[in-house]
Amino acid sequence: MNILKAFVKRTGYSIGRMARETGLALDAAGSRYTKDIAHLELLSRHRNIMPLYDLQPIILNDTYVAPNATLVGEVFLGAQTTVWYGATLRADINAIRIGSNCSIGDQTVINTTPSLPFGVPASVNIGNNVNIENNCSLYSCTIDDGVQVGFKSIVLEGSRLERGSVIGPNSVVPPGRLIPAGTYWAGNPVEYVRDLTEQEIQENISALDNNVKLGSDHQYGYLPEEDAQRAH
């Protein structure tokens, strides 16, 4: 009887191990096919790039997506853009398009509404050199090049932030609001504070260059050396 129990236990263990290792191998193969390096991460197995039907996230070269960030559906990320820890980009209704050299901060959420009035696009469109700080929420809005959105700020549907504008921390941009180029706004709801100098606008853009190197350090710095080389 003891021999039979031991045989059943050993057989169950062997079958379970075989199924588990087969699943891991299939997961790694599928991850490589979709250019997802999550299977190389030792500390997190979070699935961060998720197609939705025929809508597949598109990520250009030198772009870093944190292992516990989430991209769903029709998401486009330009080159040298970083999506930091815990951020969620949910393009299951309309597209989310983000340009090059942008930073999407920790715990930031970007999603879309089904439609907007007056023919305004219901997608999220973010230009180049844009800095979205931590814990922000963006909803079917348009953000032009060189914009900075302060931490814990909310940008609501139909609003547009023109080139080089800055939204202060803990601010709310109401639906349909236009923020003129080169200006600083803050508050709930946001109010005009002052004009920005051209030097301040350029400094905000230049500060994003550090995110490119930092994203690369995070992407490859915590993997085994042979896996980091293969990921490159």
C-alpha positions in Angstrom: 0.0 0.0 0.0 2.8 2.4 0.9 4.6 1.6 -2.4 1.3 2.3 -4.3 0.9 5.7 -2.6 4.4 6.6 -3.3 4.0 5.6 -7.0 0.8 7.7 -7.3 2.4 10.6 -5.6 5.6 10.4 -7.8 3.5 10.0 -11.0 1.3 13.0 -10.1 4.4 15.1 -9.4 6.1 14.2 -12.7 2.9 14.9 -14.7 2.5 18.3 -12.9 6.1 19.2 -13.5 5.9 18.2 -17.2 2.8 20.3 -17.7 4.3 23.3 -15.8 7.6 23.2 -17.8 5.7 22.8 -21.1 3.6 25.9 -20.2 6.7 27.9 -19.3 8.3 27.0 -22.6 5.2 28.0 -24.6 5.0 31.2 -22.6 8.6 32.0 -23.4 8.1 31.2 -27.1 5.0 33.4 -27.3 6.7 36.2 -25.5 9.6 36.2 -27.9 7.1 36.2 -30.8 5.3 39.3 -29.4 8.6 41.0 -28.4 7.7 40.8 -24.7 10.7 40.3 -22.4 8.6 39.6 -19.3 9.6 35.9 -19.4 13.2 37.0 -18.7 12.2 38.9 -15.6 13.0 36.9 -12.5 11.0 38.8 -10.0 7.7 39.5 -11.9 5.7 37.4 -14.4 3.1 40.1 -15.0 1.8 40.0 -18.6 2.3 43.6 -19.6 1.6 43.6 -23.3 -1.9 42.3 -24.2 -3.5 42.3 -27.6 -7.2 42.7 -27.8 -8.7 40.8 -30.8 -6.8 42.2 -33.7 -5.5 45.3 -31.8 -1.9 44.8 -31.1 0.3 47.2 -29.1 3.1 48.6 -31.2 6.4 49.5 -29.5 9.3 51.1 -31.4 13.0 50.5 -30.6 14.7 51.8 -27.4 11.4 52.0 -25.6 11.1 50.8 -22.0 7.9 49.3 -20.6 8.2 48.4 -16.9 7.5 44.8 -16.1 4.4 45.6 -14.0 3.0 48.2 -16.4 0.0 47.2 -18.6 -0.6 48.0 -22.3 -3.9 46.8 -23.7 -5.2 47.0 -27.3 -4.4 49.7 -29.8 -1.4 51.3 -28.1 1.4 52.9 -30.1 4.7 53.9 -28.4 7.3 56.0 -30.2 11.1 55.5 -30.0 12.9 56.2 -26.7 9.7 56.4 -24.7 9.4 55.1 -21.1 6.3 53.7 -19.4 7.1 53.4 -15.7 6.0 51.1 -13.0 2.3 50.3 -12.5 1.2 52.5 -15.4 -1.9 51.3 -17.3 -2.5 52.3 -21.0 -5.9 50.8 -21.9 -6.8 51.3 -25.6 -9.7 48.9 -25.7 -12.2 51.5 -27.1 -10.1 54.0 -29.0 -6.4 54.3 -29.8 -3.6 55.6 -27.5 -0.7 57.1 -29.5 2.4 58.4 -27.8 5.3 59.9 -29.6 9.1 59.7 -29.1 11.1 60.6 -26.1 8.1 60.7 -23.7 7.8 59.6 -20.1 4.7 58.1 -18.6 5.1 58.1 -14.8 4.5 55.5 -12.2 0.8 54.5 -11.6 -0.5 56.8 -14.4 -3.7 55.6 -16.1 -4.5 56.5 -19.7 -7.8 55.4 -21.3 -10.5 56.5 -23.7 -14.2 57.2 -24.0 -16.3 55.7 -26.9 -16.9 59.1 -28.5 -16.8 62.9 -28.1 -19.1 65.6 -29.5 -18.4 68.0 -32.3 -16.1 65.6 -34.2 -13.3 65.8 -31.6 -11.2 62.6 -31.7 -11.9 60.3 -28.8 -8.4 58.8 -28.9 -5.5 59.9 -26.7 -2.8 61.6 -28.8 0.4 62.6 -27.1 3.3 64.3 -29.1 7.0 64.1 -28.7 9.1 65.1 -25.6 6.1 65.0 -23.2 6.5 64.3 -19.5 3.5 62.8 -17.7 4.5 62.6 -14.0 3.4 60.0 -11.5 -0.2 59.1 -10.6 -1.8 61.1 -13.4 -5.0 60.2 -15.2 -5.5 61.1 -18.9 -8.9 60.5 -20.6 -9.4 61.0 -24.4 -7.3 64.2 -24.6 -4.7 65.7 -27.0 -1.3 66.7 -25.7 1.1 68.5 -28.0 5.0 68.4 -28.1 7.0 69.5 -25.1 4.1 69.5 -22.5 4.6 68.6 -18.9 1.8 67.4 -16.7 2.5 67.5 -12.9 2.0 64.5 -10.6 -1.5 63.5 -9.5 -3.1 65.6 -12.2 -6.2 64.7 -14.3 -6.7 65.7 -17.9 -10.3 65.0 -19.0 -12.0 64.2 -22.3 -11.8 66.6 -25.2 -9.2 68.9 -23.6 -6.1 70.0 -25.5 -2.7 71.0 -24.1 -0.8 73.0 -26.7 2.9 72.9 -27.3 5.2 73.6 -24.4 2.4 74.2 -21.8 2.8 73.0 -18.2 0.1 71.7 -15.8 1.0 72.0 -12.1 0.7 69.1 -9.6 -2.6 68.1 -8.2 -4.5 69.9 -11.0 -7.6 69.1 -13.0 -8.1 70.1 -16.6 -11.9 70.1 -17.2 -13.5 68.5 -20.3 -13.0 70.5 -23.5 -10.5 73.0 -22.0 -7.8 74.5 -24.3 -4.5 75.2 -22.6 -2.6 77.7 -24.8 1.0 77.1 -25.8 3.8 78.1 -23.5 1.7 78.8 -20.5 1.6 77.5 -16.9 -1.8 76.4 -15.4 -2.7 74.9 -12.0 -5.6 74.3 -9.7 -8.9 72.4 -9.6 -10.2 73.4 -12.1 -7.0 74.7 -13.7 -6.5 78.5 -13.9 -3.9 80.5 -15.8 -0.8 81.3 -13.7 1.8 82.8 -16.0 3.5 82.6 -19.4 6.6 80.4 -19.6 9.9 81.6 -21.1 11.4 79.8 -24.1 14.3 78.8 -21.9 11.9 77.1 -19.4 10.2 75.2 -22.2 13.5 74.0 -23.6 14.7 73.0 -20.1 11.6 70.8 -19.6 12.3 69.1 -22.9 16.0 68.6 -22.1 15.1 67.0 -18.8 13.4 64.1 -20.6 16.7 63.0 -22.1 17.7 61.5 -18.7 14.7 59.1 -19.0 16.1 57.5 -22.1 19.2 56.3 -20.3 17.3 55.6 -17.1 14.8 53.4 -19.0 17.6 51.5 -20.6 19.3 50.9 -17.2 16.0 49.5 -15.8 15.3 47.4 -18.9 18.6 45.5 -18.9 20.1 46.2 -15.5 18.2 43.6 -13.5 18.4 40.6 -15.8 21.1 37.9 -15.8 23.9 39.0 -18.1 23.2 36.4 -20.8 19.5 37.3 -20.9 20.3 41.0 -21.0 22.5 40.5 -24.0 19.8 38.4 -25.7 17.2 41.1 -25.0 19.3 43.7 -26.7 
